[in-house]
Amino acid sequence: MMIPALSHKTRYLYRFKGEDQWMRAPGYMLYFASLMPGTHVLQVKAELSGMGTSEVSELTFKVRPPFWLSSWAILCYLLLLSAGIWFVWRAFRHRHQGEVAMKQMEINLRKYEMEEDKIRFFTNISHDLKTPLTLVVAPLEKIREHNLPDAIRTEIDVAWRNAQQLYNLVLELLDFRRLDVGKEKLNLSHGDIVSFVRQTAQAFAYYTTLKRIDLMLELPDTAFETQFDENKMRRIITNLMSNAYKYNIDGGSVTVALNIQEQEISLSVTDTGIGVKDKRRIFDRFVQETHGQEQEGSGLGLHIVRQYVDMMGGDITVSDNQPQGSIFTVTLPIIEAEKGSEAATASDTKEPTISTILVVDDNTDARHFLQRSLDDEYRILLAANGKEALDVLATNDHVNLIISDVMMPEMDGIELFRQIRKNIRYSHIPVILLTAKSSEEDIIAGLKEGVADYLTKPYSLTVLRLRIKKILEWTQHIHEQVAMGIEIKPSEITVSSLDEELISHIIAEVEANISDPKYSVVQLSAAVGMTRGTLYKKLIAIVGKSPVELIRIVRIKRGKALLDQGRTNVSEVADKVGFSPKMFAQYYREMYGETPSEYIKRRKTKSGG
């Protein structure tokens, strides 16, 4: 700042406004450094020799801050500081949440491990309980068949009901465990769903009388053949009906309704009981509603039902009945017999389901001994004599083998075998007879009758297991050979003359109509005098193929025979066996691993042509 000089003797004083002390200027120029940013007021006055001081003059000016101290810079600093504080807070918060989550995970893991240990323990106990429980239930059932005084029958019935309940709880826990570890699979079989539901529901007739609860069935009047898992459907119906009776009122009712639509089957169980409060959690495992009553059951039944329904691709819902009670509705997709036959057959030939064995013996201990010995590998059905065995066969379409004692009341093993061989529904089932007769003549006579095997008592369980395995492997081998298109005579793949005649008749009918592309299973069924459902079951049991697939196999084998005779026009061969050239090539490749054209070319190359 330059100050004008009034005289060479003039001196100047200055200060910034607000300061108390005046400073003497070193000359006519003032230099300021490091002034703080902002507005400053410089005051100046002159000091004249002998004349005192002049009035104060002021100069107002602003010092701009450097860019790093500008308002925008300070705002950025504040934003960065805020962001830094927020990130630090967030990091600490995430760390805290992570520690909490880790601790919760450890707690959940410990809970899960404890739960798994408990379930594993009770599963092992359940396996151990099955045998003694079977030996409790079976004698009680036998006693209940006799004429008993009312007082004794009442006590026996109480013991039997509670033993049955305990046995069902054991099965429930074992079912849950198999589901929980992913070992449960669908075992689809073909049958009449209407008849199956009726028979399963009518098994509750005893409880209907006991609790004075009306049982009403609303089922279609006609049969409906479809594919379903019998065991899982039985468990679904039994669980729903058990709850309907357990939580019902005296004088109430239970209604089982089956509605078959175009795409799905709807099964509902309606009761007039106390209803369901928590409908969202009722299908969760270990959930039990008390309604002021003592808890019953394991809390697993409805959870297992939902798991089974999910496995079948269906849905289950619960709603309120009016004026009181609950309605459980299961909706399942329909698997058509013909449409589902390829999937079912692939399952039978590539990944066999568990085989079913019917054990027939009037000795309870012997019967249940075989059940205990074989149920780790096979599904076991039981009957006390030949008459009961025929009743079991009437309601179970997928018995793969029968093991029967010979000496039994009402109907012995020999008569049972003869009845089986005379009935087209069962004639394909192999039979092993167990007998105390050990003469060579008796054994030869039995084998000539067509018995699959004949073991004398006392028999070796190891030998019996081996015989069972070999018989079932033989059946499986036949199925595989048929699938591969290997030429097999009917007599080589059947165990009875009735079945041999049936297979010969079927092949002859297909051969006679082989060039007709519209020839159907309906026509074949009518020609052999069987319903489509019965024919389907027989062919699945004997050759492992559905009628549709067997017709196709016969057509393809005839086509190959024509190619072997020197026919080289694939379109012409396809037409003669009732196929379009494209479908003939596709099915031929599936059976023989190459197309007809490739086969013709390979034969020409091999023959040097």
Beta strands, then each sheet from edge to edge (+ up, - down):
strand 1: 11-16
strand 2: 23-24
strand 3: 38-48
strand 4: 52-53
strand 5: 57-63
strand 6: 189-192
strand 7: 214-218
strand 8: 225-228
strand 9: 253-260
strand 10: 264-271
strand 11: 315-320
strand 12: 326-333
strand 13: 356-360
strand 14: 379-383
strand 15: 401-405
strand 16: 431-435
strand 17: 453-456
sheet 1: 2+ 1- 3+ 4-
sheet 2: 2+ 1- 3+ 5-
sheet 3: 6+ 8-
sheet 4: 7+ 9+ 10- 12+ 11-
sheet 5: 14+ 13+ 15+ 16+ 17+
end
